[in-house]
Amino acid sequence: MVDSVSNFVMEILTPEDSISGYTRLDPVTGTIKLFFWIGVTMGLTVLISRLQ
């Protein structure tokens, strides 16, 4: 169980470099990755704006 979770986390943290890499994922994982990276980007933007 732990191994599958770590693989899933690594899959999310690995940026896709092509469309073929994206289609290799199942739609659920792709959607989760999309929202994850949107959330990270928004979080970093807010953090940087507060520091200034």
C-alpha distance matrix in Angstrom:
0.0 3.8 5.4 5.3 6.3 8.8 10.0 10.7 12.5 14.3 15.3 16.8 18.5 20.0 23.4 24.5 27.7 28.9 28.9 27.4 24.3 24.1 24.7 22.0 19.5 19.0 21.2 18.7 17.0 20.6 21.8 19.2 20.1 23.7 23.6 21.6 24.3 27.1 25.9 25.8 29.2 30.7 29.4 30.9 34.1 34.6 33.9 36.4 39.0 38.8 39.4 42.5
3.8 0.0 3.8 5.5 5.1 6.2 8.6 9.8 10.5 12.2 14.1 15.3 16.4 18.2 21.7 23.3 26.4 28.1 28.6 27.3 23.9 23.9 25.0 22.4 19.9 20.0 22.1 19.5 17.3 20.6 21.8 18.8 19.2 22.9 22.8 20.3 22.7 25.7 24.4 23.7 27.2 28.9 27.3 28.5 31.8 32.3 31.3 33.7 36.5 36.3 36.6 39.8
5.4 3.8 0.0 3.8 5.4 5.2 6.1 8.5 9.9 10.5 12.2 14.3 15.3 16.3 19.9 21.2 24.1 25.7 26.3 24.7 21.4 21.8 22.9 19.9 17.9 18.5 21.0 19.0 16.4 19.5 21.4 18.7 18.6 22.4 22.9 20.4 22.4 25.7 24.8 24.0 27.2 29.3 28.0 28.8 32.2 33.1 32.1 34.2 37.1 37.3 37.4 40.4
5.3 5.5 3.8 0.0 3.8 5.5 5.0 6.1 8.6 9.8 10.3 12.3 14.2 15.2 18.5 19.4 22.5 23.6 23.8 22.3 19.1 19.1 19.9 17.1 14.7 14.9 17.4 15.4 13.0 16.3 18.2 15.8 16.0 19.8 20.3 18.3 20.5 23.6 23.0 22.7 25.8 27.7 26.8 28.0 31.1 32.1 31.5 33.7 36.3 36.7 37.1 40.0
6.3 5.1 5.4 3.8 0.0 3.8 5.4 5.0 6.2 8.6 9.7 10.6 12.3 14.1 17.4 18.9 22.2 23.7 24.0 23.0 19.6 19.2 20.5 18.2 15.4 15.5 17.3 14.7 12.3 15.5 16.8 13.8 14.2 17.9 17.9 15.6 18.1 21.0 20.0 19.6 23.0 24.7 23.5 24.8 28.0 28.7 28.1 30.5 33.1 33.2 33.8 36.8
8.8 6.2 5.2 5.5 3.8 0.0 3.8 5.3 5.0 6.1 8.5 9.8 10.4 12.1 15.7 17.5 20.6 22.5 23.4 22.5 18.9 19.0 20.8 18.3 15.9 16.9 18.9 16.7 13.6 16.3 18.0 15.0 14.4 18.2 18.6 15.7 17.6 20.9 20.0 18.9 22.1 24.3 22.9 23.7 27.0 28.0 27.1 29.1 32.0 32.2 32.4 35.3
10.0 8.6 6.1 5.0 5.4 3.8 0.0 3.8 5.5 5.1 6.1 8.7 9.8 10.4 13.9 15.1 18.1 19.7 20.4 19.1 15.6 16.0 17.5 14.8 12.7 14.1 16.5 15.0 11.7 14.2 16.5 14.2 13.3 17.1 18.2 15.7 17.2 20.7 20.5 19.5 22.4 24.8 24.0 24.6 27.7 29.2 28.5 30.2 33.1 33.7 33.9 36.6
10.7 9.8 8.5 6.1 5.0 5.3 3.8 0.0 3.8 5.4 5.0 6.3 8.7 9.9 12.9 14.0 17.5 18.8 19.0 18.2 14.8 14.3 15.9 13.7 10.9 11.7 13.5 11.5 8.4 11.2 13.0 10.5 10.1 13.9 14.7 12.6 14.6 17.7 17.5 17.1 20.0 22.1 21.6 22.7 25.6 26.8 26.6 28.5 31.1 31.8 32.3 35.0
12.5 10.5 9.9 8.6 6.2 5.0 5.5 3.8 0.0 3.8 5.3 5.1 6.2 8.6 11.7 13.8 17.2 19.1 19.9 19.6 16.0 15.5 17.8 16.0 13.2 14.4 15.6 13.5 10.1 12.3 13.7 10.6 9.6 13.3 13.7 10.8 12.6 15.9 15.2 14.3 17.4 19.6 18.6 19.5 22.6 23.8 23.2 25.2 27.9 28.4 28.8 31.6
14.3 12.2 10.5 9.8 8.6 6.1 5.1 5.4 3.8 0.0 3.8 5.4 5.0 6.0 9.7 11.8 14.7 17.0 18.3 17.8 14.0 14.4 16.9 14.8 12.8 14.9 16.6 15.2 11.5 12.9 15.1 12.7 10.7 14.2 15.5 12.6 13.3 17.0 16.9 15.4 18.0 20.7 20.0 20.1 23.3 25.0 24.2 25.6 28.6 29.5 29.5 32.0
15.3 14.1 12.2 10.3 9.7 8.5 6.1 5.0 5.3 3.8 0.0 3.8 5.5 5.3 8.2 9.3 12.6 14.2 15.0 14.4 10.8 10.8 13.1 11.2 9.0 11.3 13.0 12.2 8.4 9.5 12.2 10.5 8.4 11.8 13.7 11.6 12.3 15.8 16.4 15.4 17.7 20.4 20.4 20.8 23.5 25.4 25.1 26.5 29.2 30.4 30.7 33.0
16.8 15.3 14.3 12.3 10.6 9.8 8.7 6.3 5.1 5.4 3.8 0.0 3.8 5.5 7.5 9.3 12.9 14.7 15.3 15.7 12.1 11.2 13.9 13.0 10.2 12.0 12.6 11.2 7.6 8.2 10.0 7.7 5.3 8.8 10.2 7.8 8.7 12.2 12.6 11.8 14.2 16.8 16.7 17.4 20.0 21.8 21.8 23.3 25.8 27.0 27.6 29.9
18.5 16.4 15.3 14.2 12.3 10.4 9.8 8.7 6.2 5.0 5.5 3.8 0.0 3.8 6.2 9.3 12.4 15.0 16.5 17.0 13.4 13.1 16.3 15.4 13.2 15.5 16.1 14.9 11.3 11.5 13.1 10.8 7.9 10.7 12.0 8.9 8.7 12.5 12.7 10.8 13.1 16.1 15.7 15.6 18.5 20.5 20.0 21.2 24.0 25.2 25.3 27.7
20.0 18.2 16.3 15.2 14.1 12.1 10.4 9.9 8.6 6.0 5.3 5.5 3.8 0.0 3.8 6.4 9.1 11.9 13.8 14.1 10.4 10.9 14.3 13.1 11.8 14.8 15.8 15.6 11.9 11.4 13.9 12.5 9.2 11.6 13.9 11.5 10.5 14.2 15.3 13.5 15.0 18.3 18.4 17.9 20.5 23.0 22.5 23.2 26.1 27.7 27.6 29.6
23.4 21.7 19.9 18.5 17.4 15.7 13.9 12.9 11.7 9.7 8.2 7.5 6.2 3.8 0.0 3.8 6.3 9.3 11.4 12.5 9.3 9.4 13.2 13.0 12.1 15.1 15.5 15.8 12.5 10.8 13.2 12.6 8.9 10.1 12.9 11.2 9.2 12.5 14.4 12.7 13.3 16.8 17.6 16.8 18.9 21.7 21.7 22.0 24.6 26.7 26.7 28.3
24.5 23.3 21.2 19.4 18.9 17.5 15.1 14.0 13.8 11.8 9.3 9.3 9.3 6.4 3.8 0.0 3.8 5.7 7.7 8.8 5.8 6.3 10.0 10.2 10.0 13.3 13.8 15.0 12.1 9.8 12.7 13.2 9.7 10.5 14.0 13.1 11.3 14.1 16.6 15.5 15.7 19.1 20.4 19.8 21.4 24.4 24.8 24.9 27.3 29.6 29.9 31.2
27.7 26.4 24.1 22.5 22.2 20.6 18.1 17.5 17.2 14.7 12.6 12.9 12.4 9.1 6.3 3.8 0.0 3.8 7.3 8.5 6.7 8.3 11.5 11.9 12.8 16.2 16.8 18.4 15.7 13.2 16.0 16.8 13.4 13.6 17.1 16.5 14.1 16.6 19.4 18.1 17.7 21.1 22.6 21.6 22.9 26.2 26.5 26.2 28.5 31.1 31.1 32.1
28.9 28.1 25.7 23.6 23.7 22.5 19.7 18.8 19.1 17.0 14.2 14.7 15.0 11.9 9.3 5.7 3.8 0.0 3.8 5.4 5.3 6.6 9.0 10.2 11.8 15.0 15.4 17.8 15.6 12.8 15.7 17.3 14.3 14.1 17.9 18.0 15.9 17.9 21.0 20.3 19.8 23.0 24.8 24.2 25.1 28.4 29.1 28.8 30.9 33.6 33.9 34.7
28.9 28.6 26.3 23.8 24.0 23.4 20.4 19.0 19.9 18.3 15.0 15.3 16.5 13.8 11.4 7.7 7.3 3.8 0.0 3.8 5.3 5.0 6.3 8.6 10.3 12.9 13.0 15.8 14.4 11.3 14.0 16.3 14.0 13.4 17.2 18.0 16.4 18.0 21.2 21.2 20.7 23.5 25.7 25.5 26.3 29.3 30.4 30.4 32.1 34.8 35.5 36.4
27.4 27.3 24.7 22.3 23.0 22.5 19.1 18.2 19.6 17.8 14.4 15.7 17.0 14.1 12.5 8.8 8.5 5.4 3.8 0.0 3.8 5.3 5.2 6.2 9.0 11.9 13.0 16.0 14.4 12.1 15.3 17.3 15.2 15.5 19.3 19.7 18.6 20.6 23.5 23.3 23.3 26.2 28.1 28.0 29.1 32.0 32.9 33.1 35.1 37.6 38.1 39.2
24.3 23.9 21.4 19.1 19.6 18.9 15.6 14.8 16.0 14.0 10.8 12.1 13.4 10.4 9.3 5.8 6.7 5.3 5.3 3.8 0.0 3.8 5.6 5.2 7.1 10.6 12.0 14.3 12.0 10.0 13.6 14.9 12.4 13.4 17.1 16.9 15.9 18.4 21.0 20.6 21.0 24.0 25.5 25.3 26.8 29.7 30.3 30.6 32.8 35.1 35.5 36.9
24.1 23.9 21.8 19.1 19.2 19.0 16.0 14.3 15.5 14.4 10.8 11.2 13.1 10.9 9.4 6.3 8.3 6.6 5.0 5.3 3.8 0.0 3.8 5.3 5.6 8.5 8.9 11.3 9.5 6.9 10.2 12.0 10.0 10.4 14.1 14.6 13.9 15.9 18.6 18.7 19.1 21.8 23.5 23.8 25.1 27.7 28.7 29.3 31.2 33.4 34.3 35.6
24.7 25.0 22.9 19.9 20.5 20.8 17.5 15.9 17.8 16.9 13.1 13.9 16.3 14.3 13.2 10.0 11.5 9.0 6.3 5.2 5.6 3.8 0.0 3.8 5.2 7.2 8.0 11.2 10.4 8.3 11.4 13.8 12.6 13.0 16.4 17.4 17.1 18.8 21.5 22.0 22.5 24.9 26.7 27.3 28.5 31.0 32.1 32.8 34.6 36.8 37.8 39.1
22.0 22.4 19.9 17.1 18.2 18.3 14.8 13.7 16.0 14.8 11.2 13.0 15.4 13.1 13.0 10.2 11.9 10.2 8.6 6.2 5.2 5.3 3.8 0.0 3.8 6.6 9.1 11.6 10.1 9.2 12.8 14.3 13.1 14.5 17.7 18.0 18.0 20.3 22.6 22.7 23.7 26.3 27.6 28.1 29.8 32.2 33.0 33.8 35.9 37.9 38.6 40.2
19.5 19.9 17.9 14.7 15.4 15.9 12.7 10.9 13.2 12.8 9.0 10.2 13.2 11.8 12.1 10.0 12.8 11.8 10.3 9.0 7.1 5.6 5.2 3.8 0.0 3.8 6.3 8.1 6.3 6.0 9.6 10.7 10.0 11.8 14.6 14.9 15.5 17.8 19.7 20.1 21.4 23.8 25.0 25.8 27.6 29.7 30.5 31.7 33.7 35.4 36.4 38.2
19.0 20.0 18.5 14.9 15.5 16.9 14.1 11.7 14.4 14.9 11.3 12.0 15.5 14.8 15.1 13.3 16.2 15.0 12.9 11.9 10.6 8.5 7.2 6.6 3.8 0.0 3.8 5.6 5.6 6.3 8.8 10.2 10.9 12.4 14.6 15.4 16.8 18.6 20.2 21.2 22.7 24.6 25.8 27.2 28.8 30.6 31.6 33.1 34.9 36.5 37.7 39.6
21.2 22.1 21.0 17.4 17.3 18.9 16.5 13.5 15.6 16.6 13.0 12.6 16.1 15.8 15.5 13.8 16.8 15.4 13.0 13.0 12.0 8.9 8.0 9.1 6.3 3.8 0.0 3.8 5.6 5.0 6.0 8.6 9.8 10.3 12.3 13.9 15.3 16.4 18.2 19.8 21.0 22.4 24.0 25.7 26.9 28.5 30.0 31.5 32.9 34.6 36.2 37.9
18.7 19.5 19.0 15.4 14.7 16.7 15.0 11.5 13.5 15.2 12.2 11.2 14.9 15.6 15.8 15.0 18.4 17.8 15.8 16.0 14.3 11.3 11.2 11.6 8.1 5.6 3.8 0.0 3.8 5.4 5.2 6.2 8.6 9.8 10.8 12.1 14.3 15.4 16.4 18.2 20.0 21.1 22.3 24.3 25.8 27.0 28.3 30.2 31.6 32.9 34.6 36.6
17.0 17.3 16.4 13.0 12.3 13.6 11.7 8.4 10.1 11.5 8.4 7.6 11.3 11.9 12.5 12.1 15.7 15.6 14.4 14.4 12.0 9.5 10.4 10.1 6.3 5.6 5.6 3.8 0.0 3.8 5.4 5.0 6.1 8.5 10.0 10.2 12.2 14.1 15.1 16.2 18.1 19.8 20.6 22.2 24.1 25.6 26.5 28.2 30.1 31.4 32.7 34.8
20.6 20.6 19.5 16.3 15.5 16.3 14.2 11.2 12.3 12.9 9.5 8.2 11.5 11.4 10.8 9.8 13.2 12.8 11.3 12.1 10.0 6.9 8.3 9.2 6.0 6.3 5.0 5.4 3.8 0.0 3.8 5.5 5.1 6.1 8.8 9.7 10.7 12.3 14.2 15.3 16.5 18.4 19.8 21.1 22.5 24.4 25.6 27.0 28.6 30.3 31.7 33.4
21.8 21.8 21.4 18.2 16.8 18.0 16.5 13.0 13.7 15.1 12.2 10.0 13.1 13.9 13.2 12.7 16.0 15.7 14.0 15.3 13.6 10.2 11.4 12.8 9.6 8.8 6.0 5.2 5.4 3.8 0.0 3.8 5.4 5.0 6.3 8.4 10.0 10.6 12.2 14.2 15.4 16.5 18.1 20.0 21.1 22.6 24.2 25.8 27.1 28.7 30.4 32.1
19.2 18.8 18.7 15.8 13.8 15.0 14.2 10.5 10.6 12.7 10.5 7.7 10.8 12.5 12.6 13.2 16.8 17.3 16.3 17.3 14.9 12.0 13.8 14.3 10.7 10.2 8.6 6.2 5.0 5.5 3.8 0.0 3.8 5.4 5.3 5.9 8.6 9.9 10.4 12.1 14.1 15.3 16.1 18.1 19.8 21.0 22.1 24.1 25.6 26.8 28.5 30.5
20.1 19.2 18.6 16.0 14.2 14.4 13.3 10.1 9.6 10.7 8.4 5.3 7.9 9.2 8.9 9.7 13.4 14.3 14.0 15.2 12.4 10.0 12.6 13.1 10.0 10.9 9.8 8.6 6.1 5.1 5.4 3.8 0.0 3.8 5.5 4.9 6.1 8.5 9.7 10.4 12.1 14.1 15.1 16.3 18.2 19.9 20.8 22.3 24.2 25.7 26.9 28.9
23.7 22.9 22.4 19.8 17.9 18.2 17.1 13.9 13.3 14.2 11.8 8.8 10.7 11.6 10.1 10.5 13.6 14.1 13.4 15.5 13.4 10.4 13.0 14.5 11.8 12.4 10.3 9.8 8.5 6.1 5.0 5.4 3.8 0.0 3.8 5.4 5.4 6.2 8.6 10.0 10.7 12.3 14.2 15.5 16.6 18.5 20.0 21.3 22.7 24.5 26.0 27.6
23.6 22.8 22.9 20.3 17.9 18.6 18.2 14.7 13.7 15.5 13.7 10.2 12.0 13.9 12.9 14.0 17.1 17.9 17.2 19.3 17.1 14.1 16.4 17.7 14.6 14.6 12.3 10.8 10.0 8.8 6.3 5.3 5.5 3.8 0.0 3.8 5.5 5.0 6.0 8.5 9.8 10.4 12.0 14.1 15.2 16.4 18.0 19.8 21.0 22.4 24.3 26.1
21.6 20.3 20.4 18.3 15.6 15.7 15.7 12.6 10.8 12.6 11.6 7.8 8.9 11.5 11.2 13.1 16.5 18.0 18.0 19.7 16.9 14.6 17.4 18.0 14.9 15.4 13.9 12.1 10.2 9.7 8.4 5.9 4.9 5.4 3.8 0.0 3.8 5.5 5.1 6.2 8.6 10.0 10.4 12.3 14.2 15.4 16.3 18.3 20.0 21.2 22.6 24.7
24.3 22.7 22.4 20.5 18.1 17.6 17.2 14.6 12.6 13.3 12.3 8.7 8.7 10.5 9.2 11.3 14.1 15.9 16.4 18.6 15.9 13.9 17.1 18.0 15.5 16.8 15.3 14.3 12.2 10.7 10.0 8.6 6.1 5.4 5.5 3.8 0.0 3.8 5.3 4.9 6.0 8.5 9.6 10.5 12.1 14.2 15.1 16.3 18.2 19.9 21.1 22.8
27.1 25.7 25.7 23.6 21.0 20.9 20.7 17.7 15.9 17.0 15.8 12.2 12.5 14.2 12.5 14.1 16.6 17.9 18.0 20.6 18.4 15.9 18.8 20.3 17.8 18.6 16.4 15.4 14.1 12.3 10.6 9.9 8.5 6.2 5.0 5.5 3.8 0.0 3.8 5.5 5.2 6.2 8.5 10.0 10.6 12.4 14.2 15.4 16.5 18.5 20.2 21.6
25.9 24.4 24.8 23.0 20.0 20.0 20.5 17.5 15.2 16.9 16.4 12.6 12.7 15.3 14.4 16.6 19.4 21.0 21.2 23.5 21.0 18.6 21.5 22.6 19.7 20.2 18.2 16.4 15.1 14.2 12.2 10.4 9.7 8.6 6.0 5.1 5.3 3.8 0.0 3.8 5.4 5.1 6.0 8.5 9.8 10.6 12.1 14.2 15.3 16.5 18.4 20.4
25.8 23.7 24.0 22.7 19.6 18.9 19.5 17.1 14.3 15.4 15.4 11.8 10.8 13.5 12.7 15.5 18.1 20.3 21.2 23.3 20.6 18.7 22.0 22.7 20.1 21.2 19.8 18.2 16.2 15.3 14.2 12.1 10.4 10.0 8.5 6.2 4.9 5.5 3.8 0.0 3.8 5.5 5.1 6.1 8.5 10.0 10.4 12.1 14.2 15.4 16.5 18.7
29.2 27.2 27.2 25.8 23.0 22.1 22.4 20.0 17.4 18.0 17.7 14.2 13.1 15.0 13.3 15.7 17.7 19.8 20.7 23.3 21.0 19.1 22.5 23.7 21.4 22.7 21.0 20.0 18.1 16.5 15.4 14.1 12.1 10.7 9.8 8.6 6.0 5.2 5.4 3.8 0.0 3.8 5.5 5.2 6.1 8.7 9.9 10.6 12.2 14.3 15.5 17.0
30.7 28.9 29.3 27.7 24.7 24.3 24.8 22.1 19.6 20.7 20.4 16.8 16.1 18.3 16.8 19.1 21.1 23.0 23.5 26.2 24.0 21.8 24.9 26.3 23.8 24.6 22.4 21.1 19.8 18.4 16.5 15.3 14.1 12.3 10.4 10.0 8.5 6.2 5.1 5.5 3.8 0.0 3.8 5.5 5.1 6.2 8.6 10.0 10.6 12.4 14.4 15.8
29.4 27.3 28.0 26.8 23.5 22.9 24.0 21.6 18.6 20.0 20.4 16.7 15.7 18.4 17.6 20.4 22.6 24.8 25.7 28.1 25.5 23.5 26.7 27.6 25.0 25.8 24.0 22.3 20.6 19.8 18.1 16.1 15.1 14.2 12.0 10.4 9.6 8.5 6.0 5.1 5.5 3.8 0.0 3.8 5.4 5.3 6.1 8.6 10.0 10.7 12.5 14.7
30.9 28.5 28.8 28.0 24.8 23.7 24.6 22.7 19.5 20.1 20.8 17.4 15.6 17.9 16.8 19.8 21.6 24.2 25.5 28.0 25.3 23.8 27.3 28.1 25.8 27.2 25.7 24.3 22.2 21.1 20.0 18.1 16.3 15.5 14.1 12.3 10.5 10.0 8.5 6.1 5.2 5.5 3.8 0.0 3.8 5.5 5.0 6.1 8.5 9.9 10.6 12.6
34.1 31.8 32.2 31.1 28.0 27.0 27.7 25.6 22.6 23.3 23.5 20.0 18.5 20.5 18.9 21.4 22.9 25.1 26.3 29.1 26.8 25.1 28.5 29.8 27.6 28.8 26.9 25.8 24.1 22.5 21.1 19.8 18.2 16.6 15.2 14.2 12.1 10.6 9.8 8.5 6.1 5.1 5.4 3.8 0.0 3.8 5.4 5.3 6.1 8.6 10.1 11.1
34.6 32.3 33.1 32.1 28.7 28.0 29.2 26.8 23.8 25.0 25.4 21.8 20.5 23.0 21.7 24.4 26.2 28.4 29.3 32.0 29.7 27.7 31.0 32.2 29.7 30.6 28.5 27.0 25.6 24.4 22.6 21.0 19.9 18.5 16.4 15.4 14.2 12.4 10.6 10.0 8.7 6.2 5.3 5.5 3.8 0.0 3.8 5.5 5.1 6.2 8.7 10.3
33.9 31.3 32.1 31.5 28.1 27.1 28.5 26.6 23.2 24.2 25.1 21.8 20.0 22.5 21.7 24.8 26.5 29.1 30.4 32.9 30.3 28.7 32.1 33.0 30.5 31.6 30.0 28.3 26.5 25.6 24.2 22.1 20.8 20.0 18.0 16.3 15.1 14.2 12.1 10.4 9.9 8.6 6.1 5.0 5.4 3.8 0.0 3.8 5.5 5.3 6.4 9.0
36.4 33.7 34.2 33.7 30.5 29.1 30.2 28.5 25.2 25.6 26.5 23.3 21.2 23.2 22.0 24.9 26.2 28.8 30.4 33.1 30.6 29.3 32.8 33.8 31.7 33.1 31.5 30.2 28.2 27.0 25.8 24.1 22.3 21.3 19.8 18.3 16.3 15.4 14.2 12.1 10.6 10.0 8.6 6.1 5.3 5.5 3.8 0.0 3.8 5.4 5.2 6.6
39.0 36.5 37.1 36.3 33.1 32.0 33.1 31.1 27.9 28.6 29.2 25.8 24.0 26.1 24.6 27.3 28.5 30.9 32.1 35.1 32.8 31.2 34.6 35.9 33.7 34.9 32.9 31.6 30.1 28.6 27.1 25.6 24.2 22.7 21.0 20.0 18.2 16.5 15.3 14.2 12.2 10.6 10.0 8.5 6.1 5.1 5.5 3.8 0.0 3.8 5.5 5.5
38.8 36.3 37.3 36.7 33.2 32.2 33.7 31.8 28.4 29.5 30.4 27.0 25.2 27.7 26.7 29.6 31.1 33.6 34.8 37.6 35.1 33.4 36.8 37.9 35.4 36.5 34.6 32.9 31.4 30.3 28.7 26.8 25.7 24.5 22.4 21.2 19.9 18.5 16.5 15.4 14.3 12.4 10.7 9.9 8.6 6.2 5.3 5.4 3.8 0.0 3.8 5.5
39.4 36.6 37.4 37.1 33.8 32.4 33.9 32.3 28.8 29.5 30.7 27.6 25.3 27.6 26.7 29.9 31.1 33.9 35.5 38.1 35.5 34.3 37.8 38.6 36.4 37.7 36.2 34.6 32.7 31.7 30.4 28.5 26.9 26.0 24.3 22.6 21.1 20.2 18.4 16.5 15.5 14.4 12.5 10.6 10.1 8.7 6.4 5.2 5.5 3.8 0.0 3.8
42.5 39.8 40.4 40.0 36.8 35.3 36.6 35.0 31.6 32.0 33.0 29.9 27.7 29.6 28.3 31.2 32.1 34.7 36.4 39.2 36.9 35.6 39.1 40.2 38.2 39.6 37.9 36.6 34.8 33.4 32.1 30.5 28.9 27.6 26.1 24.7 22.8 21.6 20.4 18.7 17.0 15.8 14.7 12.6 11.1 10.3 9.0 6.6 5.5 5.5 3.8 0.0
